[in-house]
């Protein structure tokens, strides 16, 4: 008998990985890539961190249609028997068992034990499709707990539902203001049923209403009732929009005009398989393949479409909502989608690289969304949520993202407006003026100090999170370097000189006595006492980690430490320490020296390649994969803050052996080479951006023991460097790597073979 046929990428995804730990907004089984609808069961509903689908909880409270950062909406649940929706989810929830549960990308099925109902979920981009198989009874209901007190990260400050005939309900929920999203944000819906309902009912303030024509207000909800036979199927389509009920109805009619559940499920599977198949892998263990495609799945679903099928989207950047429309092409179709997302903080080490390699159109669409918000509201955001500015995290994190897209030839956006918006963000009145969630003032970012003194001092008082002078200084320095590359590419040489000078400001916080980046106080003196493992001055990090955050000038940093050998010895000692706790800490834990569970430390392993010892990068990347990025169970998965696909994207890059410490923002972008865990990786290039067809990475003698690159060939020619230009990638070809059990310390280590650095 021959070998069994290889599994399709979509069939290797294990959606349950890490579901005992992950945050509310991340798990969304019955959705499509970047879908507006992100439909799945919720077993816990209160809070952003300890809620959503939590694997160890034995009851389902609802199926909600939106799981996004700072956003949630439209919880529903089929029930039988006595009406209990008005009593809250603690009462109407139902037990279920994983034994008769099925979930995969685009589909989820559970049996609600307390009601005897089989519930199946699938979706298009903007429409959730439900198939409920009921037992016999006169009181089979579908509950809509629209004004639910708390769903994920927010409560509902208003809600409305009313019937439209006997097969449709329309309405909205209003996500209340949060500390992070400053304006209440409405999500509109239309729910349509394939079977006329016998009754529309509802509740307000915990009281069931007598024959209502609508339900309204916080704490309100509604239901439709059926008299069902054993095994009777009732289907529901529910579309959402941020722009109004009529736009939700247009989304429904355009995307799902039929009732063929199995067809939608198949199409969802096919869509996911097409996206996941952009990167095909051969070899490796089964669990490694499962983890790889689950990581890739994560990188494609955390951030959400917010524009409608016709291109309309909600602009909340001003004092009142404005409904806008994306530009249309010659056929009347939107040229791009509009998106919501969490921050791009740290994305230069994961999403920026992965999306530009395999999904350049997605990167282009995100650039358009960011620049549209600049045109609408006067600022490129760092975390747009429901049309709002959120000012999540710190710095101008959209700058490296947009610059990397442009440098890699992803240019279907208004670069003149983009440059103007990025430049504004690097001065007072832009993002560098605002610390985390600083909505109403412009002081916490400290950019005025940075421009005047060359660093941001510790001690700024602001109504904000993450007011961290040392981290701000390092981030601004890197982002200034990115903007200098953009200015150079556009011929703005005065700006290029200005931002390159500022890119060296990191050195003003280098303390030669301690050998670390050290915060300075308002009077210019060093922060004392100083512990490199302590938190003051550093954002979700410390000086052990942030000292290495000068990714654009690593050899300049090494020179101050006493040379590349000294720097490597220091960093290697940190990895030896980090290996003892599997390279992962809880966010912000003191004295951590390596942490791949949060953004600040995600680039650490690749620094050795810049300092002449790429074999140490190869060693530690493989070790991090083994100890931190190999879990395939609900309890052991990402072991950190999987911020909308960033750890998943990093896992993909580690597995295929490509990286870029500067996130693609160099005027001539390149990729650093590490050790792939697979025998062959084929990246299918998008021909609208890259002409080469495919880029293939092949390994010889690949095994868990053969960690080290012995030699390399690119398109049949020997490659002595541990990096190669993006242009070679875009033109297609084959990178061959011979692996072995001991380091080849000559390969990639000659001074002329090191990746570029600003100095040194």
N, C-alpha and C positions, 0 to 999 in steps of 0.2 A: 504493500500500500504506500502511496505517496504521502508527502507532508500535507497536513491540513492547510486549507486555504487561510491566508493571513486575515486577521480581523480588520474590518474597516476602522479608520480612526475614531469615528463617532461611537463605535461599539466598545472601544477601549476606555472611554471616559467613565470614571466612577464618581458620580455626582455626590456621593455620601462622604467623600474624604473630608475630614476636618469639621464635619457638621456638628460635632459635640462642642465645638469651640468658637466657630466663626461668628461674625457680626451679622446684625439683622439684614443689612442691605445686600449681602453677597449671594446667598443661596437663592437661585431662581431657576428651578428645573424646567418648567413648561414655558420657556421663552426662546427667542431667536437671538442671534448675535446683536448686541447693543439695542435690543427691542425696547420700544416704549412700554409695552406690557411686560412685566416680569412676575409671572404667576407661579405660585407654589403654596403648599400648606405652611401655616404658622403654628408652631406648638407653644411658643411663648410670645407675648406681644408687648411687653412693657420695657422700653429702653432700646438703645441702639446696639449695645454690646451683648447683653445676655437675653436675646430674643430672636424671633424669626423661626426658622426650622432648626430646632435643636434635637439631635438624634436621640439623646437619652430620655427625652420627655415622652410620655406614653399617650398623650392626648393631643388632638388637633382642635384648635380654637377656631380657625377660619382658613379660607383660601383667599389671600389678598392679591391684588393685581399690580401693585407697585411696590417694589423693594429697591429703593434708591437712597443714596446718601442724603439724609435730612428730609426724605419724602416717603410717604406711604399712602395707600388709598384702596378703597372699595373692598372691604372684607365681606365674604359670603360663606354660607355653610348650608348644605341640605340637611334637613331634620325630618323626623316623623314623630307622631304622638302629640302630647300636650304642648301648646305654644309656650316657649321659654326665651325667645329672643330678647325680650325687654329686661330679663334678669341678668344679662351680661354673660361674657364668655366663660367665666368660672362655672356657670351653670350649664350652658348649652354645648360646651365642648364635648368631643366624643373620643373615646379610646380607639386606638388602632394598634396594629402589630406590623413590625417590619417583615414578618413571615409572609404576609400577603400584600406587600407593597412592591411597586415597580417604579423606578424612576431612571430617566436617561435624558440627555439633552433634547428638549422639546416635548417631553411627556412626563406625567406623573399620575400614578394610580394608587389609591388607598381604599380600604374597606372601613367605613365608620361603624364600629361595632355596636355603639349605643343606639344606632338608628337603622342598622341593617341596610345601609346604602353603599353601593360601590360608586366612588367618585373618580372620574378620569379628567385630566386637564391637558390641553395643548394650546397652541396659539399661532397667530401670524405676528407681524411686527407690532401691530397696534390693537389687536383683538384677542382676548382670551376666549377659548372655546371649552365648555364644560359638558360632560356627558355623565348624567346621574342615572343609575339603575336602582329604582325604588322597590321596596316590598309593597304588599297590598295595604291599603289604608285610606281613610278619608282625610287625613291630616298630614299629608306629605307637603313639606314647605321648603322654600329656599329663603333663608334669612339674609338680609342686607344690614349689617350692623354699622351703618354709615357714620354715625356720630360717636363711634367707639372712643372710650376715654383716652386710650393710649394704644397706638399701633406702631411698633418700632420706635423710631426716633422722635415722633411728634404726636400730639393729640389733635383732635378735630375741633376747630373753633366754630364750625358751621357745617350744615349738611342739608340737602334737599332731595326728595324723591317723589315722583308722581307717575301714575300709569298713563300710557298712551295706548288706548284700546285694551285688549286682553292678551296681548302677546309682547308688550314692550313696557319698559320703565326707563325714565330719563331723570337726570339730576346731577348733583355735584357733591363733592366733599371739599372742605377747606382745611388744609394743613395749617395749624396754628403757627404763629411766630416761634422760632427757637433762638437760642443764643447764637446759633451759627447761621441761620437763614432769617434775615431781618424782616421779611414781609410775609404776611399770610398768603398762601398760594392755593388756588383752586384747581382741582382735577375734575373734569366733567366726564360723564359717562352716559352710554346708552346700552341697556341690557335687553336683548331680544330672545324670545323663547320659541321653540318649534311646536309647542303645544299650548293652546289657550289656557290661561289659569282660571280657576273657579273663583278666586277671591284675591283682592289686593288689600292688605292690612298693614298696620304699623304701630309704632309706639313713640312717645316723646316723654323725656324725663322719667323713664321707668314705668310709665303707665300705658297700657294697651289702649289704642284709640278705637272708637266705634265708627266703622265704615268711613275711614278717612279718604279724602280725594288727593291728599298729599301728606307727607311727613316732613318736618323741618326743624332745624336747630341742632345745637350740640347735644349729644346724647340720644339723638333720634335714630330710628331705623324703620325698615319696612320688610314685608315678606309677600311672597305669592304662594297660594295654596292650591294643591291638586288632590283629587281623589284618584289613587293609582291602583293598578292591578299588580300582581306579583310579576317582577321582572320588567315592569314598564320603564322605558327610557324617556327621560326629559332632558333636552339639550338647551343650553343657553350660550349665546354669544354676547360678550361684553367688551365694548370698545371704549377707549379713553381719549381725552384730548385736554390740553391746557388752555385751549382757546374758546371753548364753548360747546354746548350740547350739539349744535348742528355740525360742528367739525367732527365730533365723536361719531355722529351718525354717518358722515361722509367716509370716515375711516372704516367703519363697519361695512358699509355698502361696497366700498372699493376693494377691500382686502378679503372679505369673506361673504360672498353673495350666496353661498350654498350651505348645506348642513352635513356634509360628508366628513365626519370626525376622523375616520381612518385616513382619508386623503390628506387632511391637514397634518395629522401626525406623521405620515410618510414624508410630506413635503418639508416639515420641520426637521426631520432626521436628515433628509437630503441636503438641506441648506447647511446644517451644522457640519455634515460630512464634507461638503465642498469647502467650507472655510477651514476646517481642521486639516484637510488634505493639502493645503498650501505647503505644508512641511510634512514630507513623508520620511519615515524612519525604517531602517532594517537592522536586525540584530538586537542585542540587549536582552535582558530577562523580561519576562511577562510583566512583572510589577514595575519595571522601569518604563515600559511602553505605556502602561496604565497611568503612571504618574505623569509622564510627558504630555499625553493628550488631555489629562485633567488640568494640568498647568496651563496648557494652551487654551482650553475652554474657559478657564478663569480669566485669562487675559483678554477675552473677547466678550465678556458679559457684564463686567462691573459697572460700566458707564452707559448712560441711557439716552436714546433718541427722545427729543421733546417736540419735534416738528411733526405736523400732520402730513397725510399722504399728498395733499396739495401744496405743501410747503409753508403753511401758516405756523407761526410760533408765538409764544407769549414773551414779550419784553417787559421785565419787571425792574429794569435798571433805573427808571425815573420814579417820580412820586406816585404815578398811577400806571396801571397796566396799559400797554399798547400792543395790539395784535399786528404783527408784521408777517411778511412773506419772503421766503428765500427767493433769490433770482431763479427764473425759469429758463430752460433751454428752448431751442427752436421747436420742439415738440410739445411745449407747455408743461414739461416735467421739472420739478425742482432740481437745480444743479447740485445741490448738496443737502444733507440733513443738518439739523441743529441739535446740539447735544447738551446734556447736563453731566456734571462729573464732580467727583471729589478733587482734591488738589493734584497738581502735577509735581508736587514736592517729592524729589527723589526720582522722578520718572526718567531722567537722563540715563539712569543705570538699568532700565528695564523696558517700559513701554515705548519710549522714544526709539530705542534700538530695534525691538521686535516688530513694532508696527511699520517702521520704515523699511524693514527687510521684507516682510511677508504681506503687509496690508497697507501699502502707501496711500490708497484711496481713503482709508479711514483717517490716516494722519492728516491728509489734505482737508477732509471734511471738518475735523476738529479745529484746524487752523482757521478755516472759514468761520466757524462758530465763534471762536475767540475774537476774531477781528470784527465780525458783525456786532458783537457786544461793545467793542470800542466805538464803532460808528454810532451805535444807538445811545450808549450811556457815557461815553468819554473815557473809558478805561478798558484795557484788555484784562480779563479776570484771571485769577489763579485757581478758582474753583466755582464755576457757574452752577447754580442749583435752582431749577425751576424758573429760569429767567432772572434770578436774583444774583447780585454779587454777594459772596459769602466771606471773602477775605480769610479763607481757611489757611492755616499754617503761616508761612512767612515768605518774604522776598518776591521776586518777579519770576516765578517758576515757569511761566508761559514763554519766557524769552528763549531758553535753551530748546524748548519743544519746537517753536516756530522756526528758529534758526536752523535746527537740524533738518527740518523738512526742506527748507529752501536749498541748503547745501547739498542735499541728496537728489535734487532735481524734482522735488515734489512742489510744484509752483502754481497750482491752479487756484491761487488766492491773490488778493490785493496786497502785494508786498509793500507798496508805498504807504498805504494806510497801516499795514502791519508794522513797518519800521517806525512810523510816527508814534504808534501806540506803545511799542516796546520802549522807545526812547523816553517817552513821557513817564513810564513806570520806573525809570532809573533816576528820577529827580524828585524833589519835593512836590507833593501833589499826586504822586503815582503810587504803585504798589510798595515801593521801598519806603514809603512813609507810614505804612500800616503794618502793625503786627497782627497776630492771629485774631480774627473775628473783631477787628477794630472798625466798627461800622461808621461811627459818627465823628471821629477825630483822626488826626494825621500825624501822630507823634511817636507811636510805639516802635515804628520801623527805624527811626533814628538816622535817616539818610542824610539829613543836614549835618550831623556830626561826622558821618562817614566822608562826606565831601570836604568838610573843613579840616578834620583831624586825620583822616585816613583810617578811621576805625569807628565802630559804634560802641560807646561806653556802656558799661553795666550800671544800672541804676535809673534808667528812664522810667518815669511813672506814667502808666497808661491804662485805660480800661480795656484791656486786651489780654489774650493768651500769648505765650511764646515771646515774651519781651526778653530776648536773649542776645546780648551785644556781641559776643564772640561768634555765635552761629550766624547772626545777621552779616557780620563782616565777611566771613568766609563765603557765604552764599552770594553776597553782592559782588565779591571779587571774581568768582567764577562766572556769574551772569554778565558782569561787565566784559569779561574776556569773550564770552559768546557774542555779545552785541558788537564788540570790536571786530570780530570776524565778519559779521553781517555788514557793518559799515564799510569794511574793506571791500567786500564783494560788490557793494553798490557804488563804490567810488567815492564814498564820503570820508575822505582821508583825515580831515580834522577830527571828526568824531572817532575814527579808528584810533588815532593817537590819544585822544582824551580817555577813551575807555580802556585802552591798553595800559595807560598809567594807573588807572584805578584798579585794574586787574592785579596789580602788584601790592595792593593795600593789605592783603592778608599778612604780609611780613611785619606789619606794625603791631601785630599781636603775638609774634613769635618771641618767646622768652628764652634767650640763650642759656640762662642759668639752669632752668628746669628742663629745657629741650622740648617744651610743649607750647601749643597755642594756649595763651593765658588771658583771661579777661582783664580789661583795664577799667578802673573806676572813673567817675565823672571828672576827678581832678587829674587824671592821666596816670595815676599810680597803678601798680599791679594789684589785682585782687589778692588779698591776704586775709587769712591763710588760704593757701591754694592746694587742692587735692585734685590731680588729673582724673580721678575716678568720680569726682563730685559733680553735681548738677549745675550750680550757679553759672550762668552765662551761656549754657548750651541747651539746645532745643531737642528734647527726647534723646539726649546723648550725653557725652562727656568729652574731656580733652583727649583721652586715650583714642577715641574714635575720630572726633572732629579734627584733630591735628592733621589727619591724613586726607581731609576733605578738599585739599587744594589740588583737585584733579587736573587742572590745566597747567600746573607748574610743579609737578612732583619732583623733578630734579632740582629745581630751585629750593624746594623744601629740604631735599636730601643734603644739598650743599650746606645748609645752615646746621644740619644735624651732625656734620662731620664727614659727609660723603655717602655714596650709595651703599657701600658695604656696611657702614654703621647703621644707616637707615633700615636696610634689609634685616640686619640682626635684631634691631628693635621690633620691627613688625613681625618677624618670625616668632619672637618670644611671645608677642601678643597672641598669635595663632596657637602656639603651644598651650597657652593658658585657656584660650577659647575652646579648644578641643575638649577640655575637661567637662564643659557644660554643653557640648554639642553645638557650639557657635551660636546659641540663641539665648536671649534673656527676655524677661518681661520688659515692656516699654519703660525706659527711664530708670532701670535698675542701676543703682550706684556700683561703681567699680567694674563694670563690664568692660572688657578690652576688645572683644569682637562680638558683633551682634548682626546676624543675618535675618533677624525677625522684625527689623524696622529699617526705614529708609536710610538713615545716616551712615550705616555701615555696609551698605550693599556693594560698594565698589572695592572694599579692602583687599580682597584676594588678588586682584589684578594689578595692584601697584608694583609688585615685584618685577613685572615685565618692563616697567619704565626705568627700573633701577639696575638692570643688567642681569637679573636672575629669573628669567621666565620659567625655569623648571620649578621654582617655588610657587608661582602662580598655578602651574599645572598640578602640583601636589595638593595645594590647599583647596582649589576648586573641586577636585575629585573628592577630597575628604569632606568638604562641606556638603556636597551632594549626598554622600553616603550617610553622614550623621544627621543632617538637618532637612534634606530635601528628598527623602525616600519614603516617607510614611504614606501608606495607602489605606488607612482605616479611619473611621469616624473620629476616633480619639487622637490619632497621631497623623497630622497632615502638615499644616503650614506653621504651626508653633510660633506664631507672631501676628503682626498686624497686616493681614492680607488686604491692603488698601486697594480695593477694586482692581485686582489683577496684577499688582506690582510684584508680589512674591512669585506668583505663577509665571509671569513673564520672565523674571530672573531665573527661575528653574529651567525654562525652555532654553535660555541663552547658555546656561551652564551645560545643559545636556548636549547642545549642538556645537559647543566649543567656540562661540563667537562673543565678543564683548567690545566695548568702547568706553574708556574712562571719561571722555569728554562728551559723550552722548550724541555724537554725530555732528557737533557744532563747528568743527574745523572747516576752514575754507576748502580743504581737500580731505573729505571724511575717509575714515579707514576702520578696519576691524582688527582687533587683537585676537590671536589664536590661543586657545587652550586645548584641553583634551576631551573630545566628545566621548560620550558613553555608548554610542551606537556605531555599528560597522559602516553604515551609509546613511547620509541625510541628503534628501533632495528638496531644495527650496524652489517652488514654482514661482517664477517672477511675473509680476503684473506687467503685461506688454504695453500698457498705457504709460508706464513710467520707466521701465527697464527693458531693453531690447533683447536680453540674452537668453530668454527661454527658461533655463534652469541654472541654478548653481548647486553643485554637488560637492559634498564633503565625504571623502572615503578614508577609512582607517585600516591599517594593516596591523595584525597582531593585537587587536583590541581585546582586553580582558580586565577584570578588576585589579589585577596586579600590575598590568602594563599602563602605568600612570603617565609616563613621560614621553614627549615628542623626541624622536631620534633624528628625524629629517622630514622635510616637507617639499612638495612640488605643487606649483600653481600652473595649471594648463601645460603640464609636461616639462616645465622648467624648474630647476632647483630654486627653492626659496630659503634664503638664509635668515630672513627677518621673521619675527614672531607677530607680524601684522602685514596687512595688504590693503590697497586702496579700495574704496567703495566703487570706483569706476570699474575695477576688475570684476567686482561682484555684479554690478549692473549689466555688464556685457556678457555675463554667463561664463560657465567654465567648471573646472574641477580642481578642488584642493585635496591633495593626497597627503596623509600623515602616517608616518611609520612610528609605531609606539613600542616602548620597551619598559622593563622594570626598574631601570636605573637612570638617573638624569644624564642627558647629554648637555653638559654645561657650556659647550661651545655654541650650540644652536641658539640663535636669536639674542646672544649676549654681547656681541661686539658693540662698541660705542656707536658706530654708524648704523647699526641694525635696530636700535631701540626706537620705540614709538616716539612721536614728536612731543616736546614739552616746551613751555613758553621760554624758559631759560635752562641753561645747563646742557 
